[in-house]
């Protein structure tokens, strides 16, 4: 299958989650929505249920969600609730609501109240201190609660062996996506920022085995191509999410390619694999414990600015000339972290820009001006 055909299939999946949801239900499958992030999707897969990522929407308008939450909540959370209220997600059999941040924590209760008896709402609380034994035990207990509620939806027990098999499927998928991220940089003449985003986004809507098979085929085709001699500039992107094709199109118009990313919706989710042997519930809990360099996770060494130095090193190792930070509007953790991140980037001599974004953006004029000016600066510094 050609690169163009594969990319078009990923593009269609990324743009049509409602269509895929309808197809899953027509095939007699049960589907559970999974909100951001670090939810143990492997448990959903092991239950024979389709996990469907819910990361807001770039096309919806917030209307009914305003009845349940403050207007200063981030649009990712508000639009997730909007889609549940307006009928877009009516066919879901349940949702998993992590409480990884101060917005998702109260929003999880809004989901429960607003959905009522319409679908099962599975509450997931991660431990703040995930390194200690008590944090690991708490995480295992929480995952156990999720497992039991998924068994109720599935109508059958989830065996340990099924979870181990699911871990293998997901580890293979994470490896394929990590490989794709590297190949996308090497072949940025073929994998534009818009196409790169669509490949990552499709992973939240397609079953992982089918998704991984197509991605491995795409990787194999990309590996046949000579490494691109890119005449433009390259950047690393960072933030929670940036999946808006109109915004990413501005990168392409200014010959800006993505060398690597620290985006939660993209590569940040695939850094750590789970152990494929032993107790599978402990393996999933330890996988969460090993997640690092995320502003939403407690870091006992945060005073050392480890995350800022990690991102600065990522820019250097990727061969990028600078960093673009997508700052989610009304995200307190990101806003509070920015001074430390800026200090680390400045100390490393790495140029960067900060773009305030949300999923209700319709006018990209200011972003276009900022990206064009930044591209010019990076080009002069090459």
RODO-2510 file (C-alpha; in nm, 4 decimals, decimal comma):
residues 382
     n   res          X          Y          Z
     1     x     0,0000     0,0000     0,0000
     2     x     0,1398     0,3407    -0,0943
     3     x     0,2351     0,6151     0,1497
     4     x    -0,0369     0,8403     0,0112
     5     x    -0,3086     0,5784     0,0584
     6     x    -0,1988     0,5029     0,4156
     7     x    -0,1801     0,8705     0,5084
     8     x    -0,5282     0,9264     0,3689
     9     x    -0,6625     0,6406     0,5814
    10     x    -0,5114     0,7935     0,8952
    11     x    -0,6487     1,1345     0,7945
    12     x    -0,9984     0,9928     0,7525
    13     x    -0,9868     0,8138     1,0886
    14     x    -0,8583     1,1252     1,2654
    15     x    -1,1325     1,3396     1,1142
    16     x    -1,4213     1,0946     1,1628
    17     x    -1,4350     0,9502     1,5166
    18     x    -1,8169     0,9661     1,5157
    19     x    -1,8237     0,7578     1,1976
    20     x    -1,5905     0,4986     1,3504
    21     x    -1,8005     0,4885     1,6675
    22     x    -2,1099     0,4170     1,4570
    23     x    -1,9250     0,1390     1,2726
    24     x    -1,8067    -0,0233     1,5972
    25     x    -2,1601    -0,0247     1,7344
    26     x    -2,3035    -0,1566     1,4077
    27     x    -2,0566    -0,4453     1,4371
    28     x    -2,1931    -0,5260     1,7842
    29     x    -1,8927    -0,3899     1,9759
    30     x    -1,9095    -0,2097     2,3070
    31     x    -1,7191     0,1201     2,3213
    32     x    -1,5861     0,3165     2,6197
    33     x    -1,4695     0,6773     2,5923
    34     x    -1,1313     0,7554     2,7499
    35     x    -1,0585     1,1119     2,8575
    36     x    -0,7040     1,2541     2,9015
    37     x    -0,4795     1,1084     3,0141
    38     x    -0,2662     0,8166     3,1397
    39     x    -0,5779     0,6000     3,1662
    40     x    -0,4963     0,2262     3,1391
    41     x    -0,6462     0,1678     2,7936
    42     x    -0,5041    -0,1831     2,8016
    43     x    -0,7788    -0,2816     3,0466
    44     x    -1,0468    -0,1610     2,8047
    45     x    -0,8888    -0,3522     2,5185
    46     x    -0,8489    -0,6642     2,7342
    47     x    -1,2220    -0,6527     2,8114
    48     x    -1,3005    -0,6828     2,4412
    49     x    -1,4246    -0,3232     2,4449
    50     x    -1,3164    -0,0562     2,1978
    51     x    -1,1396     0,2379     2,3700
    52     x    -1,2327     0,5724     2,2104
    53     x    -1,0173     0,8715     2,2993
    54     x    -1,1962     1,1942     2,3936
    55     x    -0,9722     1,5017     2,3636
    56     x    -1,2256     1,7735     2,2875
    57     x    -1,3024     1,8927     1,9336
    58     x    -1,1846     2,1574     1,6899
    59     x    -1,5242     2,1831     1,5200
    60     x    -1,7774     2,1915     1,8038
    61     x    -1,9000     2,5065     1,9814
    62     x    -1,9461     2,5137     2,3581
    63     x    -2,3123     2,5612     2,4444
    64     x    -2,4712     2,3157     2,6874
    65     x    -2,1478     2,2433     2,8770
    66     x    -2,1656     2,5966     3,0196
    67     x    -2,4552     2,4785     3,2346
    68     x    -2,2234     2,2443     3,4238
    69     x    -1,8845     2,4090     3,4503
    70     x    -1,7069     2,7428     3,4823
    71     x    -1,6171     2,9246     3,1612
    72     x    -1,2497     2,9336     3,2636
    73     x    -1,2169     2,5552     3,2410
    74     x    -0,9970     2,4492     2,9494
    75     x    -1,1814     2,3840     2,6243
    76     x    -1,0603     2,0222     2,6071
    77     x    -1,2688     1,9353     2,9134
    78     x    -1,5628     2,1568     2,8189
    79     x    -1,5867     2,0195     2,4651
    80     x    -1,5640     1,6618     2,5910
    81     x    -1,8698     1,7319     2,8040
    82     x    -2,0391     1,9169     2,5152
    83     x    -2,0107     1,6102     2,2909
    84     x    -2,1618     1,3922     2,5614
    85     x    -2,4503     1,6358     2,6078
    86     x    -2,5293     1,7071     2,2431
    87     x    -2,5637     1,3426     2,1438
    88     x    -2,2324     1,3024     1,9579
    89     x    -2,1254     1,0307     2,2010
    90     x    -2,4662     0,8769     2,2710
    91     x    -2,3543     0,5335     2,1534
    92     x    -2,0794     0,5031     2,4144
    93     x    -2,1316     0,2353     2,6781
    94     x    -1,9275     0,4263     2,9342
    95     x    -1,6456     0,6740     2,9899
    96     x    -1,3291     0,6755     3,1991
    97     x    -1,2581     1,0127     3,3595
    98     x    -0,9040     1,0510     3,4995
    99     x    -0,8446     1,3276     3,7534
   100     x    -0,4917     1,4132     3,6472
   101     x    -0,5394     1,7908     3,6805
   102     x    -0,7416     2,0467     3,8773
   103     x    -0,9898     2,0842     3,5913
   104     x    -1,0538     1,7158     3,5271
   105     x    -1,0966     1,6474     3,8987
   106     x    -1,4219     1,8448     3,9420
   107     x    -1,5215     1,7847     3,5796
   108     x    -1,5329     1,4119     3,6477
   109     x    -1,8261     1,4785     3,8799
   110     x    -1,9909     1,6977     3,6172
   111     x    -1,9685     1,4063     3,3742
   112     x    -2,1302     1,1788     3,6304
   113     x    -2,4157     1,4195     3,7074
   114     x    -2,4831     1,5160     3,3474
   115     x    -2,4829     1,1599     3,2181
   116     x    -2,7033     1,0217     3,4952
   117     x    -2,8160     0,6730     3,3948
   118     x    -2,7242     0,7284     3,0295
   119     x    -2,3863     0,5549     3,0588
   120     x    -2,1451     0,4236     3,3205
   121     x    -1,8961     0,6893     3,4353
   122     x    -1,5743     0,5325     3,5654
   123     x    -1,3831     0,7620     3,8004
   124     x    -1,0022     0,7206     3,7991
   125     x    -0,7779     0,8880     4,0579
   126     x    -0,4027     0,8552     4,0039
   127     x    -0,1652     0,8806     4,3002
   128     x     0,0226     1,2079     4,3384
   129     x     0,3239     1,0330     4,4862
   130     x     0,3552     0,7500     4,2353
   131     x     0,7087     0,6415     4,3319
   132     x     0,6539     0,5154     4,6870
   133     x     0,5166     0,1707     4,7658
   134     x     0,1944     0,3219     4,8997
   135     x     0,1528     0,5184     4,5755
   136     x     0,2005     0,2031     4,3713
   137     x    -0,0531     0,0168     4,5855
   138     x    -0,3022     0,3008     4,5506
   139     x    -0,2618     0,2940     4,1719
   140     x    -0,3113    -0,0845     4,1593
   141     x    -0,6267    -0,0472     4,3706
   142     x    -0,7609     0,2255     4,1413
   143     x    -0,6888     0,0211     3,8304
   144     x    -0,8622    -0,2707     3,9999
   145     x    -1,1766    -0,0578     4,0430
   146     x    -1,1627     0,0362     3,6750
   147     x    -1,1217    -0,3304     3,5855
   148     x    -1,4312    -0,4325     3,7831
   149     x    -1,6478    -0,1632     3,6252
   150     x    -1,5268    -0,2561     3,2776
   151     x    -1,6194    -0,6167     3,3549
   152     x    -1,9717    -0,4957     3,4326
   153     x    -1,9912    -0,3261     3,0922
   154     x    -1,8402    -0,6262     2,9127
   155     x    -2,0551    -0,8768     3,0993
   156     x    -1,7535    -1,1036     3,1487
   157     x    -1,4375    -1,1166     3,3617
   158     x    -1,1111    -0,9669     3,2365
   159     x    -0,8421    -1,2312     3,2785
   160     x    -0,4798    -1,1581     3,3639
   161     x    -0,3760    -1,3298     3,0421
   162     x    -0,6017    -1,0989     2,8394
   163     x    -0,4371    -0,7979     3,0049
   164     x    -0,0876    -0,9329     2,9281
   165     x    -0,1873    -0,9767     2,5638
   166     x    -0,3289    -0,6243     2,5581
   167     x    -0,0019    -0,4913     2,7025
   168     x     0,1872    -0,6598     2,4190
   169     x    -0,0461    -0,5012     2,1622
   170     x    -0,0033    -0,1574     2,3161
   171     x     0,3741    -0,1886     2,3573
   172     x     0,3996    -0,2748     1,9895
   173     x     0,1834     0,0241     1,9041
   174     x     0,3929     0,2601     2,1170
   175     x     0,7103     0,1330     1,9505
   176     x     0,5607     0,1919     1,6054
   177     x     0,4608     0,5463     1,6978
   178     x     0,8051     0,6224     1,8407
   179     x     0,9560     0,4960     1,5168
   180     x     0,7135     0,7049     1,3141
   181     x     0,8075     1,0205     1,5060
   182     x     1,1725     0,9712     1,4065
   183     x     1,0894     0,8857     1,0457
   184     x     0,8601     1,1880     1,0211
   185     x     1,1577     1,4100     1,0997
   186     x     1,3794     1,2318     0,8498
   187     x     1,1116     1,2596     0,5807
   188     x     0,9489     1,5916     0,6645
   189     x     0,9070     1,6632     0,2940
   190     x     0,6505     1,3800     0,2906
   191     x     0,5184     1,3890     0,6487
   192     x     0,4029     1,7477     0,6926
   193     x     0,2890     1,8793     1,0346
   194     x    -0,0767     1,8285     0,9374
   195     x    -0,0189     1,4687     0,8246
   196     x     0,2005     1,3944     1,1263
   197     x    -0,0742     1,5117     1,3609
   198     x    -0,3382     1,3023     1,1834
   199     x    -0,1317     0,9841     1,2231
   200     x    -0,0998     1,0368     1,5979
   201     x    -0,4629     1,1454     1,6388
   202     x    -0,5971     0,8395     1,4554
   203     x    -0,4478     0,6180     1,7285
   204     x    -0,7164     0,7370     1,9723
   205     x    -1,0030     0,6164     1,7534
   206     x    -0,8768     0,3019     1,5797
   207     x    -0,8344    -0,0338     1,7483
   208     x    -0,4667    -0,0593     1,8332
   209     x    -0,3932    -0,3811     1,6458
   210     x    -0,5418    -0,2464     1,3211
   211     x    -0,3815     0,0934     1,3753
   212     x    -0,0382    -0,0537     1,4438
   213     x    -0,0515    -0,2774     1,1374
   214     x    -0,1147     0,0253     0,9141
   215     x     0,1491     0,2352     1,0913
   216     x     0,4131    -0,0351     1,0581
   217     x     0,3315    -0,0509     0,6874
   218     x     0,3715     0,3271     0,6634
   219     x     0,7014     0,3140     0,8539
   220     x     0,8288     0,0440     0,6180
   221     x     0,7482     0,2604     0,3155
   222     x     0,9122     0,5666     0,4698
   223     x     1,2273     0,3682     0,5470
   224     x     1,2672     0,2990     0,1745
   225     x     1,2980     0,6709     0,1006
   226     x     1,6243     0,8673     0,1152
   227     x     1,6553     1,0970     0,4159
   228     x     1,5213     1,4396     0,3260
   229     x     1,7598     1,7340     0,2994
   230     x     1,5221     1,9878     0,4493
   231     x     1,5791     2,3434     0,3316
   232     x     1,3438     2,5008     0,5833
   233     x     1,3689     2,5034     0,9628
   234     x     1,2761     2,2432     1,2230
   235     x     1,1188     2,2870     1,5646
   236     x     1,0193     2,0763     1,8626
   237     x     0,6603     2,1250     1,9766
   238     x     0,5444     2,1073     2,3375
   239     x     0,2121     2,1347     2,5188
   240     x    -0,0988     1,9296     2,5881
   241     x    -0,2502     1,9166     2,2406
   242     x    -0,2187     2,0762     1,8987
   243     x    -0,4283     1,8862     1,6464
   244     x    -0,5854     2,1759     1,4562
   245     x    -0,5097     2,1362     1,0829
   246     x    -0,5611     2,5088     1,0152
   247     x    -0,2985     2,6028     1,2723
   248     x    -0,0544     2,3359     1,1590
   249     x    -0,1019     2,4440     0,7981
   250     x     0,0682     2,7717     0,8937
   251     x     0,3815     2,5717     0,9775
   252     x     0,3792     2,4208     0,6309
   253     x     0,3279     2,7589     0,4645
   254     x     0,6422     2,8857     0,6368
   255     x     0,8572     2,5756     0,5704
   256     x     0,8595     2,4764     0,9368
   257     x     0,8881     2,1011     1,0016
   258     x     0,8477     1,9160     1,3313
   259     x     1,1640     1,7354     1,4396
   260     x     1,0176     1,5883     1,7608
   261     x     0,7512     1,6673     2,0146
   262     x     0,6772     1,6860     2,3850
   263     x     0,3016     1,7016     2,3257
   264     x     0,0829     1,5018     2,5657
   265     x    -0,1580     1,4091     2,2853
   266     x     0,1329     1,2757     2,0787
   267     x     0,4741     1,1448     2,1945
   268     x     0,4444     1,2102     2,5664
   269     x     0,1893     0,9294     2,5854
   270     x     0,4176     0,6664     2,4310
   271     x     0,7489     0,7109     2,6117
   272     x     0,7064     0,4233     2,8574
   273     x     0,6109     0,0603     2,7947
   274     x     0,4619    -0,1815     3,0460
   275     x     0,6207    -0,5116     3,1491
   276     x     0,4808    -0,8045     2,9516
   277     x     0,5383    -1,0636     3,2228
   278     x     0,4419    -1,0953     3,5885
   279     x     0,1364    -0,9380     3,7501
   280     x    -0,0230    -0,7310     3,4707
   281     x    -0,1996    -0,4911     3,7084
   282     x     0,1290    -0,4126     3,8808
   283     x     0,2921    -0,3748     3,5388
   284     x     0,0392    -0,1079     3,4395
   285     x     0,0784     0,0722     3,7725
   286     x     0,4576     0,0692     3,7416
   287     x     0,4266     0,1995     3,3867
   288     x     0,2420     0,5035     3,5229
   289     x     0,5017     0,5422     3,7983
   290     x     0,7789     0,5546     3,5359
   291     x     0,6148     0,8395     3,3435
   292     x     0,8295     1,1482     3,3824
   293     x     0,8848     1,5047     3,2648
   294     x     0,5152     1,5933     3,2634
   295     x     0,3944     1,9134     3,4253
   296     x     0,0822     1,7365     3,5537
   297     x     0,2840     1,4753     3,7454
   298     x     0,4420     1,5375     4,0846
   299     x     0,8210     1,5658     4,0622
   300     x     1,0050     1,5572     4,3980
   301     x     1,3072     1,7146     4,2258
   302     x     1,1074     1,9913     4,0566
   303     x     1,3286     2,2609     4,2105
   304     x     1,6088     2,1355     3,9861
   305     x     1,4088     2,2270     3,6727
   306     x     1,4496     1,8738     3,5360
   307     x     1,1647     1,9061     3,2888
   308     x     1,2963     2,2295     3,1398
   309     x     1,6400     2,0767     3,0953
   310     x     1,4850     1,7621     2,9453
   311     x     1,3000     1,9632     2,6794
   312     x     1,6077     2,1749     2,6044
   313     x     1,8068     1,8552     2,5527
   314     x     1,5309     1,7154     2,3291
   315     x     1,5599     2,0197     2,1024
   316     x     1,9364     1,9761     2,0760
   317     x     1,9256     1,6015     2,0124
   318     x     1,6511     1,6322     1,7500
   319     x     1,8478     1,8786     1,5398
   320     x     1,5728     2,1405     1,5700
   321     x     1,6523     2,5100     1,5682
   322     x     1,3906     2,6077     1,8251
   323     x     1,0804     2,5198     2,0252
   324     x     0,7124     2,6108     1,9840
   325     x     0,5116     2,5909     2,3048
   326     x     0,1365     2,5476     2,2591
   327     x     0,0006     2,6995     2,5786
   328     x    -0,3503     2,5720     2,6493
   329     x    -0,5661     2,8626     2,7619
   330     x    -0,6717     2,8430     3,1287
   331     x    -0,4252     2,5632     3,2049
   332     x    -0,2798     2,6699     3,5410
   333     x    -0,0030     2,4041     3,5573
   334     x     0,1358     2,5043     3,2165
   335     x     0,1168     2,8739     3,2935
   336     x     0,2881     2,8293     3,6300
   337     x     0,5628     2,6165     3,4755
   338     x     0,6458     2,8585     3,1951
   339     x     0,8997     3,0794     3,3828
   340     x     1,1085     2,7714     3,4719
   341     x     1,0800     2,6330     3,1194
   342     x     1,1796     2,9666     2,9683
   343     x     1,4799     2,9875     3,2012
   344     x     1,6018     2,6411     3,0936
   345     x     1,5592     2,7232     2,7242
   346     x     1,7330     3,0587     2,7607
   347     x     2,0215     2,9011     2,9519
   348     x     2,0599     2,6465     2,6719
   349     x     2,0466     2,9188     2,4055
   350     x     1,7324     2,7744     2,2450
   351     x     1,4917     3,0205     2,0768
   352     x     1,1242     2,9619     2,1452
   353     x     0,7789     3,1133     2,1095
   354     x     0,4678     3,0623     2,3205
   355     x     0,1343     3,0390     2,1389
   356     x    -0,1848     3,0602     2,3436
   357     x    -0,4345     2,8161     2,1935
   358     x    -0,7689     2,6538     2,2625
   359     x    -1,0095     2,4394     2,0643
   360     x    -1,2489     2,7277     2,0025
   361     x    -0,9912     2,9155     1,7933
   362     x    -1,1317     3,0299     1,4614
   363     x    -0,8996     3,3235     1,3826
   364     x    -0,5349     3,2291     1,3317
   365     x    -0,4045     3,5681     1,2202
   366     x    -0,1916     3,6362     1,5291
   367     x    -0,0562     3,2816     1,5317
   368     x     0,0358     3,3105     1,1632
   369     x     0,2275     3,6327     1,2249
   370     x     0,4124     3,4844     1,5236
   371     x     0,5056     3,1629     1,3404
   372     x     0,6211     3,3506     1,0299
   373     x     0,8398     3,5844     1,2361
   374     x     0,9819     3,2926     1,4365
   375     x     1,0600     3,0995     1,1188
   376     x     1,2476     3,4018     0,9821
   377     x     1,4526     3,4280     1,3017
   378     x     1,5389     3,0577     1,2975
   379     x     1,6343     3,0763     0,9309
   380     x     1,8751     3,3632     0,9990
   381     x     2,0280     3,1704     1,2904
   382     x     2,0896     2,8506     1,0895
***
